Amino acid sequence: MDAFKIKKGLGRGLSSLIGEAKVKDRINKVLIGDLIRNKYQPRKVFNKENLQELTTSIKERGIIQPIIVRPSADQINKFEIIAGERRWLAAQNAGLNEIPVVVINVDNVKSLEFAIVENVQRQDLNPIEEAQGYQRLIDEFSYDQEKISKFIGKSRSHVANCIRLLNLPNEIISYVENEEITAGHAKILVNLPNAQFIAKKIIDKKLSVRQSENLVRAFKKNSNLRIIPNKNPDILNLERSLENKTGLNVKIKNKKNNSGEVYFEYKNLEQLDRIIDTIKKNY
């Protein structure tokens, strides 16, 4: 199988990334035990039914598409999976001893890019895993939302809305991960003071996204939620610009005398350290 066919089968995003990487071998076969998980794999949940279907397919036809790997930096004669962890798991279940691979030499950021592109293109990530992958590019590799949007092939608003899901309470994040509510439902709940209460209503009553929006409007109308007044478009543009650069939620409160406050919402110490380092470097 030639290199062109390999790239074509992996999809446009992966093809582009492979083109930027140094391919050590075209296709090689390695022992299944010589492969290790990708520490940058954004996917945490593997559907058991789908994995079983893939296992059955591999038993009947073998592995059609090779796994993308790189030499392990930590273990001698081992290879770290960049794209294809589900095929690797299914191959183990199918009882294979060897597996076809393409070995490439890439750094950590490219490894994460590969893993995100493969999973997003195949819609294998749940919305929270997708958001965490994007956030990791921002936190660890200094990406902004515009750069993520261009390389992943999705709109900047999609990336921004996806990342905002990480601001939800842990209980609601679990609802999304367990497919009790959709990303569309979750997006409505971001920054609502009584988000958990509304989320439970959505689940209990099996509300659609449209019905959930109506429920939130009803709560606002009854003054359970504070209605935020319309902001100056220039202030909104500044907020969006800062959010794109930092990957964090930003709120600017500007008073009539043009004094005010700027809020950066961070979720962990790494994000806080990044804000502090930026201020120290520039002021």
Backbone as JSON, one array per atom type, in Angstrom:
{
  "sequence": "MDAFKIKKGLGRGLSSLIGEAKVKDRINKVLIGDLIRNKYQPRKVFNKENLQELTTSIKERGIIQPIIVRPSADQINKFEIIAGERRWLAAQNAGLNEIPVVVINVDNVKSLEFAIVENVQRQDLNPIEEAQGYQRLIDEFSYDQEKISKFIGKSRSHVANCIRLLNLPNEIISYVENEEITAGHAKILVNLPNAQFIAKKIIDKKLSVRQSENLVRAFKKNSNLRIIPNKNPDILNLERSLENKTGLNVKIKNKKNNSGEVYFEYKNLEQLDRIIDTIKKNY",
  "N": [[0.86, -1.2, 0.0], [0.63, 2.17, -0.94], [1.95, 5.41, 0.09], [0.2, 7.47, -0.57], [-2.35, 6.29, -0.65], [-2.64, 5.61, 2.0], [-2.81, 8.11, 3.22], [-5.13, 9.13, 2.05], [-7.13, 7.46, 3.05], [-7.18, 8.18, 5.7], [-8.37, 10.6, 5.89], [-8.95, 14.15, 5.32], [-7.92, 16.06, 7.24], [-6.06, 14.55, 8.79], [-4.39, 13.75, 6.71], [-3.18, 16.16, 5.99], [-1.72, 16.71, 8.33], [-0.03, 14.47, 8.43], [1.44, 15.01, 6.18], [3.05, 17.03, 7.12], [4.68, 15.76, 8.85], [7.56, 13.68, 9.56], [7.85, 10.74, 7.96], [8.81, 7.68, 9.05], [8.7, 4.96, 8.31], [6.85, 3.3, 5.72], [4.6, 1.24, 5.81], [4.51, -0.9, 8.51], [4.78, -3.88, 10.49], [4.08, -4.51, 13.83], [4.44, -5.95, 17.12], [1.54, -6.29, 19.11], [1.87, -5.86, 21.82], [3.95, -4.09, 21.86], [2.97, -1.61, 21.56], [1.85, 1.42, 23.07], [-0.45, 3.44, 24.99], [-1.53, 6.7, 23.89], [-0.49, 9.48, 25.58], [-1.66, 11.9, 25.17], [-4.16, 11.41, 24.27], [-7.4, 12.48, 23.71], [-9.74, 11.15, 24.02], [-11.72, 9.45, 26.31], [-13.77, 7.69, 26.79], [-14.92, 4.65, 25.5], [-17.26, 3.25, 23.46], [-18.8, 0.27, 24.28], [-20.38, -1.45, 22.71], [-19.89, -0.57, 20.06], [-17.15, -1.06, 19.99], [-17.13, -3.83, 20.15], [-18.34, -4.47, 17.72], [-16.36, -3.58, 15.96], [-14.31, -5.31, 16.7], [-15.35, -7.77, 15.83], [-15.4, -7.27, 13.07], [-12.64, -7.01, 12.57], [-11.79, -9.58, 13.16], [-12.88, -10.92, 11.01], [-11.95, -9.6, 8.68], [-9.47, -8.52, 9.21], [-7.17, -5.79, 9.99], [-7.82, -3.01, 8.22], [-7.01, -0.37, 7.95], [-3.99, 1.12, 8.8], [-2.45, 1.76, 12.02], [-1.44, 4.89, 13.37], [1.65, 5.73, 14.67], [4.28, 6.78, 16.97], [7.77, 6.71, 17.86], [8.3, 5.74, 21.23], [9.11, 8.02, 23.79], [9.72, 7.35, 26.31], [9.9, 4.58, 26.73], [11.99, 2.0, 25.66], [12.16, 0.64, 22.4], [9.42, 0.68, 22.1], [6.24, 1.86, 20.89], [4.27, 4.76, 20.7], [0.83, 5.23, 20.46], [-0.68, 7.33, 18.13], [-2.89, 7.82, 16.46], [-5.65, 5.76, 16.32], [-6.33, 4.2, 18.53], [-8.66, 2.82, 19.24], [-8.83, 0.83, 17.29], [-6.58, -0.6, 18.01], [-7.32, -1.57, 20.57], [-9.5, -3.17, 19.82], [-8.2, -4.99, 18.19], [-6.68, -6.38, 20.05], [-8.76, -7.61, 21.46], [-9.63, -9.24, 19.44], [-7.67, -11.07, 19.31], [-5.28, -10.76, 17.89], [-1.76, -10.88, 17.15], [0.08, -9.26, 15.9], [0.16, -5.98, 14.38], [-0.63, -3.65, 11.79], [1.25, -0.68, 11.22], [1.96, 2.82, 10.78], [4.86, 4.56, 11.12], [5.77, 7.61, 12.46], [7.62, 10.64, 13.02], [6.95, 12.92, 15.34], [6.3, 15.86, 17.36], [5.05, 16.63, 20.72], [2.85, 18.39, 20.49], [1.94, 17.97, 17.88], [1.23, 15.32, 18.15], [-1.0, 15.5, 19.85], [-2.64, 17.02, 18.17], [-3.06, 15.19, 16.02], [-4.52, 13.17, 17.4], [-6.83, 14.57, 18.2], [-7.88, 15.46, 15.71], [-8.42, 13.01, 14.36], [-10.38, 11.83, 16.02], [-12.39, 13.83, 16.14], [-13.11, 14.08, 13.43], [-14.24, 11.61, 12.99], [-16.27, 11.73, 14.71], [-16.04, 10.64, 17.25], [-15.56, 11.59, 19.77], [-17.08, 12.61, 22.86], [-18.88, 15.67, 23.61], [-17.6, 16.91, 25.81], [-15.07, 15.69, 25.99], [-14.07, 16.58, 23.54], [-14.01, 19.35, 24.01], [-12.16, 19.43, 26.14], [-9.88, 18.54, 24.81], [-9.43, 20.69, 23.03], [-9.03, 22.71, 24.93], [-6.69, 21.83, 26.09], [-4.86, 22.2, 24.03], [-4.82, 24.97, 24.08], [-3.94, 25.55, 26.73], [-1.5, 24.14, 27.06], [-0.05, 24.4, 24.72], [-0.23, 26.94, 23.73], [-2.19, 27.7, 21.85], [-4.81, 29.62, 20.21], [-8.37, 30.23, 19.97], [-9.0, 30.79, 17.34], [-6.9, 29.68, 15.86], [-7.22, 26.96, 16.49], [-9.72, 26.57, 15.3], [-9.1, 26.86, 12.55], [-7.32, 24.72, 12.04], [-8.78, 22.48, 12.75], [-10.97, 22.59, 11.2], [-13.49, 23.57, 11.81], [-16.0, 26.0, 12.73], [-15.11, 29.11, 14.4], [-16.93, 29.85, 16.32], [-18.08, 27.42, 16.96], [-15.92, 26.14, 18.23], [-15.53, 27.91, 20.39], [-18.03, 27.72, 21.75], [-17.95, 25.06, 22.41], [-15.73, 24.9, 24.19], [-16.71, 26.47, 26.26], [-18.42, 24.78, 27.58], [-16.93, 23.58, 29.53], [-17.1, 25.19, 31.67], [-19.29, 24.5, 33.06], [-20.98, 23.12, 35.98], [-19.59, 20.23, 37.65], [-21.4, 18.12, 37.9], [-23.24, 18.52, 35.82], [-21.55, 18.33, 33.65], [-21.0, 15.63, 33.83], [-23.53, 14.66, 33.13], [-23.56, 15.27, 30.41], [-21.39, 13.74, 29.47], [-22.37, 11.2, 29.99], [-24.41, 11.1, 28.24], [-26.94, 11.92, 28.99], [-27.93, 14.44, 28.66], [-27.72, 16.61, 25.78], [-25.07, 18.34, 23.95], [-26.27, 20.62, 22.98], [-28.31, 21.09, 24.84], [-26.67, 21.53, 27.08], [-25.26, 23.84, 26.41], [-27.13, 25.84, 26.74], [-27.23, 26.02, 29.46], [-24.9, 27.11, 30.44], [-23.29, 29.29, 32.66], [-25.62, 29.83, 34.09], [-27.14, 30.52, 37.2], [-28.8, 28.63, 38.49], [-28.28, 26.22, 37.18], [-27.97, 23.43, 37.6], [-30.39, 22.64, 38.73], [-32.16, 23.19, 36.61], [-31.11, 21.48, 34.69], [-31.74, 18.97, 35.75], [-34.51, 19.09, 35.56], [-34.75, 19.07, 32.78], [-33.82, 16.51, 32.18], [-35.58, 14.86, 33.67], [-38.07, 15.45, 32.55], [-37.56, 14.92, 29.95], [-36.96, 16.88, 27.97], [-36.77, 18.62, 24.85], [-34.19, 20.51, 23.09], [-35.26, 22.96, 22.25], [-37.54, 23.12, 23.91], [-36.24, 23.25, 26.33], [-34.96, 25.71, 26.15], [-37.18, 27.37, 26.23], [-37.99, 26.82, 28.83], [-35.91, 27.94, 30.33], [-36.25, 30.62, 29.62], [-38.69, 31.07, 30.83], [-38.0, 30.88, 33.53], [-36.33, 33.08, 33.74], [-38.13, 35.11, 33.21], [-39.68, 34.98, 35.46], [-38.03, 36.05, 37.24], [-36.2, 34.47, 38.59], [-33.75, 34.25, 37.56], [-31.19, 36.56, 36.92], [-31.57, 39.09, 34.56], [-29.36, 40.02, 32.13], [-28.36, 43.2, 31.15], [-28.28, 44.71, 27.85], [-25.1, 44.94, 26.35], [-22.59, 47.35, 25.45], [-21.62, 47.19, 22.06], [-18.89, 47.45, 21.44], [-17.64, 46.77, 23.83], [-18.45, 44.1, 24.02], [-17.12, 43.07, 21.79], [-14.48, 43.42, 22.63], [-14.46, 41.63, 24.8], [-14.87, 39.19, 23.44], [-12.56, 39.13, 21.86], [-10.52, 38.95, 23.81], [-11.26, 36.5, 24.93], [-10.79, 34.8, 22.77], [-8.02, 34.98, 22.59], [-7.12, 34.06, 25.07], [-8.6, 31.81, 25.75], [-10.27, 31.73, 27.9], [-13.21, 32.52, 29.87], [-14.29, 35.85, 29.74], [-15.2, 38.83, 31.33], [-16.19, 42.15, 31.07], [-16.81, 44.99, 32.9], [-17.99, 48.02, 32.4], [-18.27, 51.29, 33.49], [-20.29, 54.33, 33.48], [-18.52, 56.47, 33.64], [-16.37, 55.44, 32.4], [-14.7, 53.94, 34.0], [-14.02, 50.75, 35.56], [-14.17, 47.12, 35.7], [-12.31, 44.13, 34.95], [-12.83, 40.74, 34.4], [-11.33, 37.59, 34.57], [-12.08, 34.31, 34.11], [-10.9, 31.41, 35.53], [-10.18, 27.86, 35.47], [-8.39, 26.18, 36.66], [-5.15, 25.84, 38.33], [-3.12, 26.01, 36.44], [-4.17, 27.61, 34.41], [-4.51, 29.99, 35.83], [-1.83, 30.57, 36.47], [-0.89, 31.07, 33.9], [-2.21, 33.45, 33.21], [-1.11, 35.18, 35.14], [1.61, 35.05, 34.46], [1.54, 36.24, 31.92], [0.76, 38.86, 32.55], [2.94, 39.67, 34.15], [5.01, 39.59, 32.28], [4.39, 41.6, 30.54], [3.95, 43.91, 31.98]],
  "CA": [[0.0, 0.0, 0.0], [1.52, 3.31, -1.02], [1.72, 6.47, 1.06], [-0.96, 8.27, -0.95], [-3.55, 5.59, -0.23], [-2.72, 5.71, 3.45], [-3.28, 9.45, 3.58], [-6.5, 9.31, 1.61], [-8.0, 6.73, 3.94], [-7.22, 8.79, 7.02], [-9.16, 11.83, 5.89], [-8.23, 15.36, 4.91], [-7.17, 16.65, 8.34], [-4.9, 13.72, 9.1], [-3.49, 13.8, 5.57], [-2.41, 17.39, 6.11], [-0.77, 16.57, 9.43], [0.99, 13.5, 8.03], [2.32, 15.67, 5.23], [3.99, 17.87, 7.84], [5.5, 14.91, 9.71], [8.56, 12.85, 8.93], [7.42, 9.35, 8.01], [9.98, 6.82, 9.19], [8.43, 3.78, 7.48], [5.52, 3.38, 5.13], [3.77, 0.39, 6.65], [5.31, -1.87, 9.23], [3.98, -4.67, 11.43], [4.72, -4.6, 15.14], [3.69, -6.71, 18.1], [0.53, -5.49, 19.82], [2.42, -5.51, 23.12], [4.95, -3.02, 21.72], [2.26, -0.33, 21.44], [1.36, 1.98, 24.33], [-1.45, 4.49, 24.8], [-1.12, 8.09, 23.69], [-0.78, 10.27, 26.79], [-2.43, 13.07, 24.77], [-5.45, 10.96, 23.73], [-8.49, 13.2, 24.37], [-10.9, 10.28, 24.2], [-11.67, 8.69, 27.56], [-14.85, 6.7, 26.81], [-15.05, 3.85, 24.29], [-18.53, 2.55, 23.47], [-18.55, -1.18, 24.29], [-21.06, -2.08, 21.57], [-19.14, -0.24, 18.85], [-15.87, -1.74, 20.07], [-17.39, -5.23, 19.84], [-18.57, -4.54, 16.28], [-15.06, -3.46, 15.31], [-13.6, -6.56, 16.99], [-15.9, -8.78, 14.9], [-14.93, -6.92, 11.73], [-11.21, -7.31, 12.49], [-11.67, -11.04, 13.11], [-13.27, -11.38, 9.68], [-11.23, -8.98, 7.57], [-8.2, -7.94, 9.62], [-7.13, -4.33, 10.11], [-7.68, -2.43, 6.88], [-6.32, 0.91, 8.05], [-2.91, 1.01, 9.79], [-2.43, 2.67, 13.16], [-0.35, 5.87, 13.3], [2.41, 5.67, 15.92], [5.59, 7.42, 17.01], [8.63, 6.04, 18.84], [8.08, 6.19, 22.59], [10.23, 8.75, 24.39], [9.92, 6.84, 27.67], [10.15, 3.14, 26.76], [12.81, 1.56, 24.54], [11.54, -0.31, 21.45], [7.97, 0.76, 22.16], [5.67, 2.9, 20.05], [3.09, 5.41, 21.27], [-0.26, 5.38, 19.48], [-1.12, 8.7, 17.87], [-4.25, 7.71, 15.94], [-6.07, 4.38, 16.11], [-6.36, 3.43, 19.79], [-9.82, 1.92, 19.25], [-8.44, -0.34, 16.48], [-5.62, -1.36, 18.82], [-8.09, -2.29, 21.58], [-10.29, -4.21, 19.16], [-7.26, -6.02, 17.72], [-6.38, -7.21, 21.21], [-9.94, -8.44, 21.71], [-9.73, -10.21, 18.35], [-6.61, -12.05, 19.49], [-4.15, -10.56, 16.97], [-0.44, -10.72, 17.76], [0.74, -8.14, 15.21], [-0.77, -4.97, 13.88], [0.06, -2.76, 10.85], [1.41, 0.69, 11.71], [2.8, 3.8, 10.08], [5.68, 5.2, 12.14], [6.14, 8.98, 12.1], [8.32, 11.38, 14.07], [6.26, 14.19, 15.61], [6.42, 16.32, 18.75], [3.85, 16.44, 21.54], [1.69, 19.16, 20.01], [1.42, 17.27, 16.71], [0.59, 14.11, 18.64], [-2.33, 15.89, 20.32], [-3.41, 17.4, 16.98], [-3.48, 13.96, 15.36], [-5.55, 12.49, 18.19], [-8.06, 15.36, 18.14], [-8.41, 15.45, 14.34], [-9.0, 11.71, 14.05], [-11.61, 11.61, 16.79], [-13.42, 14.79, 15.75], [-13.58, 13.75, 12.09], [-15.08, 10.41, 13.06], [-17.31, 12.01, 15.71], [-15.85, 9.65, 18.31], [-15.45, 12.25, 21.07], [-18.25, 13.29, 23.37], [-18.59, 17.11, 23.59], [-16.69, 17.3, 26.88], [-13.74, 15.26, 25.56], [-13.66, 17.5, 22.48], [-13.68, 20.63, 24.66], [-10.93, 19.24, 26.91], [-8.78, 18.5, 23.84], [-9.17, 22.06, 22.59], [-8.48, 23.47, 26.06], [-5.31, 21.4, 26.29], [-4.06, 22.92, 23.03], [-4.69, 26.35, 24.56], [-3.18, 25.63, 27.98], [-0.16, 23.54, 27.0], [0.68, 24.69, 23.49], [-0.42, 28.36, 23.4], [-3.12, 27.94, 20.75], [-6.01, 30.39, 20.52], [-9.53, 29.58, 19.37], [-8.95, 30.97, 15.88], [-5.95, 28.69, 15.33], [-7.89, 25.66, 16.6], [-10.78, 26.56, 14.29], [-8.52, 26.67, 11.22], [-6.71, 23.42, 11.83], [-9.75, 21.41, 12.95], [-11.96, 22.69, 10.13], [-14.8, 23.94, 12.33], [-16.1, 27.44, 12.93], [-14.6, 29.6, 15.68], [-18.03, 29.84, 17.28], [-18.21, 26.03, 17.44], [-14.83, 25.9, 19.19], [-15.81, 28.71, 21.59], [-19.17, 27.14, 22.47], [-17.5, 23.78, 22.94], [-14.87, 25.15, 25.35], [-17.52, 27.03, 27.34], [-19.06, 23.7, 28.33], [-16.07, 23.23, 30.66], [-17.45, 26.07, 32.78], [-20.46, 23.94, 33.73], [-20.7, 22.34, 37.19], [-19.16, 18.87, 37.36], [-22.56, 17.24, 37.77], [-23.81, 18.69, 34.48], [-20.56, 17.75, 32.74], [-21.25, 14.18, 33.87], [-24.74, 14.4, 32.35], [-23.19, 15.3, 28.98], [-20.53, 12.58, 29.22], [-23.2, 9.99, 30.05], [-25.44, 11.26, 27.2], [-28.25, 12.2, 29.57], [-28.32, 15.65, 27.93], [-26.85, 16.86, 24.64], [-24.3, 19.58, 23.99], [-27.23, 21.7, 22.76], [-28.9, 21.38, 26.15], [-25.64, 22.04, 27.99], [-24.9, 25.2, 26.01], [-28.14, 26.73, 27.32], [-27.06, 26.07, 30.91], [-23.63, 27.76, 30.81], [-23.36, 30.55, 33.42], [-26.89, 30.02, 34.8], [-26.96, 30.25, 38.63], [-29.53, 27.42, 38.9], [-28.1, 25.31, 36.05], [-28.17, 22.04, 37.99], [-31.84, 22.45, 38.91], [-32.78, 23.15, 35.28], [-30.64, 20.26, 34.02], [-32.53, 17.84, 36.26], [-35.83, 19.22, 34.96], [-34.61, 18.65, 31.38], [-33.69, 15.05, 32.16], [-36.8, 14.24, 34.2], [-39.19, 15.66, 31.63], [-37.09, 14.57, 28.61], [-37.22, 18.06, 27.15], [-35.92, 18.92, 23.69], [-33.41, 21.74, 23.26], [-36.19, 24.09, 22.13], [-38.35, 23.17, 25.13], [-35.34, 23.68, 27.41], [-34.79, 27.16, 25.98], [-38.42, 27.99, 26.73], [-37.98, 26.69, 30.28], [-34.97, 28.95, 30.84], [-36.89, 31.94, 29.46], [-39.73, 31.18, 31.84], [-37.34, 31.16, 34.8], [-35.85, 34.46, 33.69], [-39.29, 35.99, 33.29], [-40.14, 34.96, 36.84], [-36.96, 36.71, 38.0], [-35.28, 33.56, 39.27], [-32.43, 34.53, 37.0], [-30.97, 37.98, 36.64], [-31.44, 39.39, 33.14], [-28.2, 40.88, 31.91], [-28.69, 44.24, 30.17], [-27.48, 44.73, 26.63], [-23.81, 45.6, 26.5], [-22.04, 48.09, 24.33], [-20.99, 46.26, 21.11], [-17.42, 47.53, 21.53], [-17.24, 45.98, 25.0], [-18.63, 42.7, 23.65], [-16.02, 42.71, 20.88], [-13.27, 43.29, 23.45], [-14.59, 40.38, 25.54], [-14.65, 38.07, 22.52], [-11.15, 39.15, 21.47], [-9.74, 38.41, 24.92], [-11.59, 35.08, 25.05], [-10.08, 34.11, 21.69], [-6.58, 34.95, 22.88], [-6.79, 33.36, 26.32], [-9.37, 30.58, 25.94], [-10.98, 31.83, 29.17], [-14.35, 33.42, 29.87], [-13.87, 37.2, 30.13], [-16.29, 39.78, 31.52], [-15.76, 43.54, 31.25], [-17.86, 45.86, 33.44], [-17.58, 49.39, 32.14], [-19.23, 52.25, 34.05], [-20.53, 55.51, 32.64], [-17.34, 57.34, 33.64], [-15.33, 54.63, 31.76], [-13.94, 53.11, 34.93], [-14.69, 49.47, 35.62], [-13.44, 45.93, 36.12], [-12.15, 43.05, 33.97], [-12.8, 39.46, 35.08], [-10.88, 36.41, 33.85], [-12.51, 33.12, 34.85], [-10.0, 30.28, 35.31], [-10.69, 26.6, 36.0], [-7.34, 25.43, 37.37], [-3.98, 26.65, 38.65], [-2.34, 26.26, 35.24], [-4.75, 28.78, 33.73], [-4.19, 31.16, 36.66], [-0.4, 30.86, 36.28], [-0.69, 31.65, 32.57], [-2.65, 34.85, 33.29], [-0.12, 35.92, 35.94], [2.85, 35.17, 33.67], [1.31, 37.22, 30.85], [0.78, 40.21, 33.16], [4.31, 39.95, 34.56], [5.88, 39.79, 31.1], [4.03, 42.8, 29.78], [3.78, 45.1, 32.82]],
  "C": [[0.89, 1.24, 0.0], [1.08, 4.42, -0.07], [0.47, 7.27, 0.74], [-2.25, 7.62, -0.48], [-3.73, 5.65, 1.27], [-3.32, 7.05, 3.84], [-4.75, 9.62, 3.23], [-7.48, 8.65, 2.56], [-8.15, 7.39, 5.29], [-8.03, 10.07, 7.05], [-8.3, 13.05, 5.69], [-7.37, 15.95, 6.03], [-5.93, 15.87, 8.68], [-3.9, 13.72, 7.95], [-2.58, 15.02, 5.65], [-1.35, 17.28, 7.18], [0.33, 15.58, 9.09], [1.97, 14.13, 7.06], [3.36, 16.54, 5.89], [4.96, 17.05, 8.68], [6.5, 14.12, 8.9], [8.16, 11.39, 9.08], [8.64, 8.46, 7.99], [9.85, 5.58, 8.3], [7.05, 3.95, 6.87], [4.56, 2.54, 5.96], [4.64, -0.7, 7.23], [4.35, -2.7, 10.07], [4.76, -4.79, 12.74], [3.84, -5.44, 16.06], [2.71, -5.79, 18.84], [1.07, -5.02, 21.16], [3.47, -4.42, 23.08], [4.3, -1.65, 21.54], [1.77, 0.12, 22.81], [0.41, 3.14, 24.02], [-0.81, 5.86, 24.59], [-1.49, 8.9, 24.92], [-1.57, 11.53, 26.46], [-3.79, 12.69, 24.17], [-6.58, 11.69, 24.45], [-9.68, 12.3, 24.69], [-10.73, 9.41, 25.44], [-12.68, 7.55, 27.57], [-14.93, 5.99, 25.47], [-16.34, 3.02, 24.4], [-18.31, 1.05, 23.31], [-19.18, -1.87, 23.08], [-20.31, -1.83, 20.27], [-17.79, -0.94, 18.82], [-16.03, -3.22, 19.71], [-17.63, -5.42, 18.34], [-17.25, -4.46, 15.51], [-14.23, -4.73, 15.52], [-14.05, -7.66, 16.03], [-15.41, -8.54, 13.49], [-13.45, -7.28, 11.55], [-10.98, -8.82, 12.44], [-11.94, -11.56, 11.71], [-12.36, -10.87, 8.57], [-9.85, -8.45, 7.93], [-8.3, -6.43, 9.75], [-6.84, -3.73, 8.75], [-6.83, -1.17, 6.93], [-5.24, 0.85, 9.13], [-3.04, 2.06, 10.89], [-1.24, 3.61, 13.01], [0.35, 5.9, 14.66], [3.67, 6.52, 15.81], [6.45, 6.66, 18.02], [8.4, 6.61, 20.23], [9.33, 6.89, 23.13], [10.6, 8.16, 25.75], [10.32, 5.36, 27.72], [10.88, 2.7, 25.49], [12.06, 0.51, 23.72], [10.02, -0.38, 21.58], [7.49, 1.92, 21.28], [4.39, 3.44, 20.7], [2.05, 5.63, 20.18], [-0.64, 6.85, 19.36], [-2.57, 8.71, 17.39], [-4.57, 6.23, 15.72], [-6.15, 3.54, 17.37], [-7.53, 2.46, 19.83], [-9.52, 0.67, 18.44], [-7.47, -1.23, 17.25], [-6.34, -2.19, 19.88], [-8.88, -3.44, 20.96], [-9.4, -5.34, 18.66], [-6.85, -6.94, 18.86], [-7.54, -8.15, 21.51], [-10.09, -9.53, 20.66], [-8.62, -11.26, 18.41], [-5.44, -11.93, 18.53], [-2.85, -10.4, 17.75], [0.31, -9.53, 17.18], [-0.31, -7.2, 14.65], [-0.01, -4.05, 12.91], [0.11, -1.33, 11.38], [2.15, 1.53, 10.68], [3.54, 4.57, 11.17], [6.06, 6.61, 11.66], [6.87, 9.61, 13.29], [7.66, 12.74, 14.24], [6.47, 14.56, 17.07], [5.09, 16.19, 19.47], [2.63, 17.17, 21.0], [1.09, 18.49, 18.78], [0.71, 15.98, 17.12], [-0.83, 14.41, 19.12], [-3.21, 16.29, 19.14], [-3.94, 16.17, 16.25], [-4.66, 13.33, 16.09], [-6.88, 13.24, 18.12], [-8.69, 15.27, 16.76], [-9.09, 14.12, 14.04], [-10.34, 11.52, 14.75], [-12.73, 12.55, 16.39], [-13.99, 14.45, 14.38], [-14.52, 12.54, 12.11], [-16.19, 10.54, 14.1], [-17.26, 10.99, 16.86], [-15.79, 10.28, 19.7], [-16.82, 12.72, 21.54], [-17.9, 14.78, 23.49], [-17.6, 17.56, 24.66], [-15.26, 16.89, 26.53], [-13.19, 16.19, 24.47], [-13.22, 18.83, 23.08], [-12.37, 20.53, 25.43], [-9.71, 19.16, 25.98], [-8.41, 19.88, 23.36], [-8.51, 22.87, 23.71], [-7.03, 23.09, 26.31], [-4.38, 22.05, 25.27], [-3.82, 24.36, 23.48], [-3.74, 26.44, 25.75], [-1.73, 25.2, 27.83], [0.65, 23.97, 25.78], [0.38, 26.07, 22.91], [-1.25, 28.59, 22.13], [-4.15, 28.99, 21.19], [-7.16, 29.76, 19.74], [-9.53, 29.7, 17.86], [-8.04, 29.93, 15.25], [-6.54, 27.28, 15.39], [-8.94, 25.52, 15.5], [-10.22, 26.24, 12.91], [-8.0, 25.26, 11.03], [-7.72, 22.28, 11.96], [-10.83, 21.44, 11.88], [-13.37, 22.94, 10.62], [-14.81, 25.43, 12.62], [-15.54, 27.85, 14.3], [-15.69, 29.59, 16.74], [-18.26, 28.43, 17.83], [-17.16, 25.74, 18.5], [-15.12, 26.64, 20.49], [-16.94, 28.11, 22.42], [-18.79, 25.8, 23.11], [-16.69, 23.98, 24.22], [-15.68, 25.69, 26.53], [-18.23, 25.95, 28.16], [-18.24, 23.31, 29.55], [-16.34, 24.11, 31.87], [-18.67, 25.56, 33.56], [-20.06, 23.24, 35.02], [-20.38, 20.89, 36.82], [-20.33, 17.92, 37.16], [-23.17, 17.31, 36.37], [-22.84, 18.15, 33.43], [-20.73, 16.24, 32.69], [-22.5, 13.82, 33.07], [-24.43, 14.35, 30.85], [-22.37, 14.07, 28.64], [-21.34, 11.28, 29.16], [-24.38, 10.05, 29.08], [-26.85, 11.38, 27.77], [-28.82, 13.51, 29.01], [-27.32, 15.84, 26.79], [-26.03, 18.13, 24.85], [-25.21, 20.78, 23.78], [-27.93, 22.09, 24.04], [-27.88, 22.09, 27.05], [-25.29, 23.48, 27.69], [-25.86, 26.22, 26.62], [-27.86, 26.99, 28.8], [-25.81, 26.81, 31.37], [-23.91, 29.1, 31.48], [-24.73, 30.82, 34.06], [-26.7, 29.67, 36.28], [-27.65, 28.96, 39.09], [-29.46, 26.35, 37.82], [-28.4, 23.86, 36.42], [-29.65, 21.72, 38.16], [-32.53, 22.3, 37.56], [-32.37, 21.88, 34.54], [-31.44, 19.05, 34.47], [-33.95, 17.88, 35.71], [-35.82, 18.71, 33.51], [-34.58, 17.13, 31.28], [-35.0, 14.38, 32.59], [-37.95, 14.32, 33.22], [-38.84, 15.34, 30.18], [-37.37, 15.69, 27.6], [-36.28, 18.13, 25.96], [-35.13, 20.19, 23.97], [-34.33, 22.95, 23.2], [-37.05, 24.23, 23.39], [-37.51, 23.64, 26.32], [-35.09, 25.18, 27.34], [-36.01, 27.9, 26.52], [-38.47, 27.93, 28.26], [-37.07, 27.75, 30.91], [-35.57, 30.34, 30.74], [-37.97, 32.15, 30.52], [-39.14, 31.49, 33.21], [-36.85, 32.61, 34.84], [-37.02, 35.44, 33.86], [-39.81, 36.08, 34.72], [-39.08, 35.46, 37.81], [-36.14, 35.76, 38.87], [-33.86, 33.75, 38.79], [-32.34, 36.02, 36.7], [-30.81, 38.17, 35.13], [-30.31, 40.39, 32.94], [-28.53, 41.93, 30.85], [-27.77, 44.16, 28.96], [-26.19, 45.51, 26.84], [-23.46, 46.38, 25.25], [-21.36, 47.12, 23.38], [-19.46, 46.29, 21.17], [-16.9, 46.72, 22.72], [-17.37, 44.5, 24.71], [-17.51, 42.22, 22.73], [-14.71, 42.54, 21.64], [-13.3, 41.97, 24.24], [-14.28, 39.18, 24.63], [-13.19, 37.98, 22.09], [-10.27, 38.55, 22.56], [-10.01, 36.92, 25.13], [-10.87, 34.25, 23.99], [-8.6, 33.95, 22.0], [-6.25, 34.06, 24.08], [-7.48, 32.01, 26.46], [-10.16, 30.57, 27.23], [-12.23, 32.69, 28.98], [-13.92, 34.78, 30.43], [-15.11, 38.08, 30.25], [-15.7, 41.17, 31.8], [-16.96, 44.35, 31.74], [-17.38, 47.3, 33.32], [-18.66, 50.35, 32.62], [-19.35, 53.47, 33.14], [-19.33, 56.43, 32.58], [-16.12, 56.63, 33.06], [-14.33, 54.02, 32.74], [-14.66, 51.76, 34.99], [-13.78, 48.34, 36.04], [-13.39, 44.93, 34.98], [-12.01, 41.74, 34.74], [-12.32, 38.37, 34.12], [-11.28, 35.19, 34.69], [-11.58, 31.95, 34.52], [-10.51, 29.06, 36.03], [-9.66, 25.82, 36.8], [-6.14, 26.35, 37.58], [-3.13, 26.94, 37.43], [-2.85, 27.48, 34.49], [-4.45, 30.05, 34.51], [-2.73, 31.55, 36.46], [-0.15, 31.52, 34.93], [-1.11, 33.12, 32.54], [-1.6, 35.69, 34.02], [1.16, 36.12, 35.16], [2.71, 36.21, 32.57], [1.37, 38.64, 31.39], [2.2, 40.59, 33.54], [5.22, 40.28, 33.39], [5.62, 41.12, 30.42], [3.91, 44.06, 30.62], [4.78, 45.1, 33.96]]
}
